[in-house]
Amino acid sequence: MIVFPNCKINLGLHILNKRPDGFHNIETVMIPIALSDALEFEESKSDELMITGISLDTPNMNDNLVYKALLKCRDFGTIPPLKIHLHKAIPSGAGLGGGSADAAFMILALNSTFMLNMDKSQLHKTALELGSDCPFFIENRSAIAEGRGEKLLPIKLKIDQYRIVIVVPPIHISTALAYSKVKPNSTRPKLTEILAQPIDTWKETLVNDFETALFETHPLLGDIKKRLYDSGAKFASLSGSGSALFGLYENKMPPDDHFPKCKVFHID
């Protein structure tokens, strides 16, 4: 079995308040993007995980979300030992949800391959146990995400005509650290109201709350956002808790050397 877990970007991200359980209530719109890892597994004598491509901060099998997904799925039925190959193309620590996608796609693939009969509710619950973004990738369609990110409502957005540039600088952002620096605010217009307006208004109204603190800590992030706008982006933003930024372009996209020392991905 081989699957191709894709990443996501965030259009706006509001941190509303801190919850009693230590998490934050958020409001964001997540969009699936055609930049993918590759995940393959086959039966073996014992569990093993091989990772190729972009290196990870947590290469140990027991710390990887894909292997954690395997262990959780074994609660629903018999799954033999597996040899797993994860090829990483989505940068980690970039706010693109690559690890969450890997875990969610593993759950779906195991459920199908080994006939675990997990229903939609069980798929979502298992995914949420692995991370707040994981349930999004169970559905893998544009959605408003609320709560921790697990409350999903499909949304239709007219952005198919735009081409996307994703810029990933050599900076790894800890999600926990990013949340520790942000100031919650629950008094703003809903993202649905903001996104209903012309894209030309988004630059002033559609915000990612992580930007203020992270741009101060990492000035390069603010510089990349400026370069995205200077090169013709209709809208540019940090994705998730960073460090990736993206721009939406109508026509010609900037060359890779417009963003020195960064990984640049062009999504048509």
C-alpha positions as CSV (number, residue, x, y, z in Angstrom):
1,M,0.0,0.0,0.0
2,I,1.3,3.4,-0.9
3,V,-0.3,6.8,-0.3
4,F,0.7,10.4,-0.7
5,P,0.0,12.6,2.3
6,N,-0.4,16.2,1.2
7,C,0.2,19.4,3.2
8,K,-2.1,22.4,4.0
9,I,-1.9,26.2,4.3
10,N,-3.9,28.4,6.6
11,L,-5.9,31.4,5.4
12,G,-6.1,33.5,8.6
13,L,-5.5,32.1,12.1
14,H,-7.1,33.6,15.1
15,I,-6.1,32.5,18.6
16,L,-9.3,33.2,20.6
17,N,-8.6,32.1,24.1
18,K,-6.7,29.6,26.3
19,R,-8.7,26.5,27.4
20,P,-8.7,24.9,30.9
21,D,-6.9,21.9,29.3
22,G,-3.9,24.0,28.3
23,F,-4.8,24.1,24.6
24,H,-6.1,27.2,22.8
25,N,-9.4,27.7,21.0
26,I,-8.6,28.8,17.4
27,E,-10.4,29.8,14.2
28,T,-8.7,29.2,10.9
29,V,-9.4,28.1,7.4
30,M,-7.2,25.2,6.2
31,I,-6.7,24.5,2.5
32,P,-5.2,21.2,1.2
33,I,-2.2,21.8,-1.1
34,A,-0.6,19.5,-3.7
35,L,2.8,19.1,-2.0
36,S,3.1,15.6,-0.7
37,D,5.1,13.0,1.1
38,A,5.1,9.3,0.1
39,L,4.1,6.7,2.6
40,E,4.3,2.9,1.9
41,F,4.0,-0.2,4.1
42,E,4.1,-3.9,3.7
43,E,4.0,-6.9,6.0
44,S,7.3,-7.8,7.6
45,K,8.8,-9.9,10.5
46,S,8.9,-6.9,12.8
47,D,7.9,-3.3,12.8
48,E,10.4,-1.0,11.2
49,L,10.3,2.6,9.9
50,M,12.7,3.9,7.2
51,I,12.7,7.7,6.6
52,T,14.2,9.2,3.5
53,G,14.1,12.7,1.9
54,I,14.1,15.7,4.2
55,S,15.5,14.8,7.6
56,L,13.3,15.0,10.7
57,D,14.1,16.3,14.1
58,T,12.6,13.1,15.6
59,P,13.9,10.2,13.4
60,N,13.3,7.6,16.2
61,M,10.4,5.3,15.2
62,N,8.7,5.5,18.6
63,D,8.5,9.3,18.3
64,N,7.1,9.3,14.8
65,L,3.4,10.0,14.3
66,V,3.1,7.4,11.6
67,Y,4.2,4.7,14.0
68,K,2.0,6.1,16.7
69,A,-0.9,5.9,14.3
70,L,-0.1,2.2,13.7
71,L,-0.1,1.5,17.4
72,K,-3.5,3.2,17.9
73,C,-5.0,1.4,14.9
74,R,-4.1,-2.0,16.4
75,D,-6.7,-1.3,19.1
76,F,-9.3,-1.8,16.3
77,G,-8.1,-5.0,14.8
78,T,-5.3,-7.3,13.9
79,I,-2.4,-5.7,12.0
80,P,0.7,-7.7,11.4
81,P,4.2,-6.3,11.8
82,L,4.9,-3.7,9.1
83,K,7.9,-2.4,7.2
84,I,7.1,1.3,6.7
85,H,8.9,3.7,4.3
86,L,8.2,7.4,4.7
87,H,9.7,9.7,2.1
88,K,9.6,13.3,3.3
89,A,9.1,16.1,0.8
90,I,7.1,18.4,3.1
91,P,9.4,20.4,5.4
92,S,8.8,19.9,9.2
93,G,8.4,22.7,11.7
94,A,7.0,24.9,8.9
95,G,3.3,25.1,9.7
96,L,2.3,22.9,6.7
97,G,1.0,20.0,8.7
98,G,3.2,17.3,7.1
99,G,3.5,15.2,10.2
100,S,-0.3,15.4,10.8
101,A,-1.0,14.4,7.2
102,D,1.3,11.4,7.5
103,A,-0.5,10.2,10.6
104,A,-4.0,10.7,9.2
105,F,-3.2,9.0,5.9
106,M,-1.6,6.1,7.8
107,I,-4.9,5.7,9.8
108,L,-7.0,5.7,6.6
109,A,-4.7,3.3,4.8
110,L,-4.6,0.9,7.7
111,N,-8.3,1.0,8.1
112,S,-8.8,0.2,4.5
113,T,-6.1,-2.4,4.1
114,F,-6.8,-4.4,7.2
115,M,-10.6,-3.9,7.2
116,L,-10.6,-2.4,10.7
117,N,-14.2,-1.0,10.1
118,M,-13.4,2.3,11.9
119,D,-16.3,4.7,11.2
120,K,-15.9,8.4,10.6
121,S,-16.2,9.2,14.3
122,Q,-13.5,6.7,15.3
123,L,-11.2,7.9,12.5
124,H,-11.5,11.5,13.7
125,K,-11.1,10.6,17.4
126,T,-8.0,8.5,16.7
127,A,-6.5,11.3,14.5
128,L,-7.2,13.9,17.2
129,E,-5.3,11.8,19.8
130,L,-2.2,12.2,17.6
131,G,-2.5,16.0,16.9
132,S,-4.9,18.9,16.5
133,D,-4.4,19.2,12.8
134,C,-4.8,15.4,12.1
135,P,-8.6,15.3,11.8
136,F,-8.4,17.9,8.9
137,F,-6.5,15.4,6.8
138,I,-9.1,12.6,7.4
139,E,-11.5,14.7,5.3
140,N,-8.7,16.5,3.3
141,R,-10.9,19.3,2.0
142,S,-11.0,23.1,2.6
143,A,-12.6,23.7,6.0
144,I,-13.1,26.2,8.8
145,A,-11.4,24.7,11.8
146,E,-12.4,25.7,15.3
147,G,-11.8,24.4,18.8
148,R,-8.3,23.0,18.9
149,G,-8.6,22.6,15.1
150,E,-10.7,19.5,15.2
151,K,-14.1,21.1,14.7
152,L,-14.4,21.2,10.9
153,L,-17.0,22.9,8.7
154,P,-16.5,22.6,4.9
155,I,-16.1,25.9,3.1
156,K,-16.0,26.9,-0.6
157,L,-13.4,29.4,-1.6
158,K,-12.8,30.9,-5.0
159,I,-9.0,30.7,-5.0
160,D,-8.6,28.0,-7.7
161,Q,-7.4,30.6,-10.2
162,Y,-4.4,31.6,-8.1
163,R,-1.0,29.9,-8.2
164,I,0.7,29.4,-4.9
165,V,4.3,29.9,-3.9
166,I,5.4,28.4,-0.6
167,V,8.7,29.7,0.9
168,V,10.4,27.8,3.7
169,P,13.3,29.5,5.4
170,P,16.0,27.6,7.3
171,I,14.1,28.2,10.6
172,H,12.3,25.6,12.7
173,I,9.4,26.9,14.8
174,S,8.3,25.0,17.9
175,T,4.5,25.1,18.0
176,A,4.5,25.2,21.8
177,L,6.9,28.2,21.7
178,A,4.8,29.9,19.1
179,Y,1.7,29.6,21.2
180,S,3.5,30.9,24.3
181,K,4.2,34.2,22.5
182,V,0.8,34.9,21.1
183,K,-1.9,37.2,22.6
184,P,-5.4,35.7,22.3
185,N,-8.2,37.9,21.0
186,S,-11.8,36.9,20.6
187,T,-13.3,40.2,19.6
188,R,-12.7,40.2,15.8
189,P,-15.0,39.6,12.8
190,K,-15.3,35.9,11.8
191,L,-13.0,34.6,9.2
192,T,-16.0,33.8,7.0
193,E,-16.9,37.5,6.9
194,I,-13.3,38.5,6.0
195,L,-12.9,35.8,3.3
196,A,-16.2,36.8,1.7
197,Q,-14.6,40.2,0.8
198,P,-12.5,40.7,-2.3
199,I,-8.9,39.3,-2.1
200,D,-7.6,42.9,-2.4
201,T,-8.9,43.6,1.1
202,W,-7.3,40.5,2.7
203,K,-3.8,42.2,3.2
204,E,-5.3,44.5,5.8
205,T,-8.0,42.2,7.3
206,L,-6.9,38.6,7.1
207,V,-4.3,37.9,9.8
208,N,-2.4,35.1,11.3
209,D,-1.9,35.9,15.0
210,F,1.5,34.2,15.1
211,E,3.0,36.7,12.8
212,T,3.4,39.6,15.3
213,A,5.5,37.6,17.8
214,L,7.4,35.4,15.3
215,F,8.3,38.3,13.0
216,E,9.9,40.0,15.9
217,T,11.8,36.9,17.0
218,H,12.7,36.0,13.4
219,P,13.0,39.1,11.2
220,L,13.6,36.9,8.1
221,L,10.0,35.9,8.2
222,G,8.8,39.4,7.8
223,D,11.3,40.0,5.0
224,I,10.0,37.0,3.1
225,K,6.4,38.3,3.4
226,K,7.5,41.6,2.0
227,R,9.3,39.9,-0.9
228,L,6.1,37.9,-1.7
229,Y,4.1,41.1,-1.9
230,D,6.9,43.0,-3.8
231,S,6.9,40.2,-6.4
232,G,3.2,40.5,-7.1
233,A,1.4,38.3,-4.6
234,K,-2.3,39.2,-4.2
235,F,-2.1,37.9,-0.6
236,A,0.8,36.6,1.5
237,S,0.8,35.0,5.0
238,L,2.5,32.8,7.5
239,S,1.1,29.3,7.4
240,G,0.0,27.9,10.7
241,S,2.6,28.6,13.4
242,G,5.3,28.9,10.8
243,S,8.0,29.0,9.5
244,A,6.6,28.6,6.0
245,L,5.0,31.6,4.2
246,F,3.0,31.5,1.1
247,G,1.8,33.9,-1.6
248,L,-1.2,33.7,-3.9
249,Y,-0.4,34.9,-7.5
250,E,-2.6,35.6,-10.5
251,N,0.0,35.3,-13.1
252,K,3.8,35.2,-13.2
253,M,5.4,33.8,-10.0
254,P,8.8,35.0,-8.7
255,P,12.0,33.0,-9.4
256,D,13.4,30.8,-6.6
257,D,16.5,33.2,-6.2
258,H,14.1,35.9,-5.0
259,F,14.2,34.1,-1.7
260,P,17.9,33.4,-0.9
261,K,18.7,30.3,1.3
262,C,15.0,29.2,1.3
263,K,13.2,26.2,-0.1
264,V,10.7,27.4,-2.6
265,F,7.7,25.3,-3.9
266,H,5.5,26.3,-6.8
267,I,2.0,25.0,-6.7
268,D,-0.1,25.5,-9.9
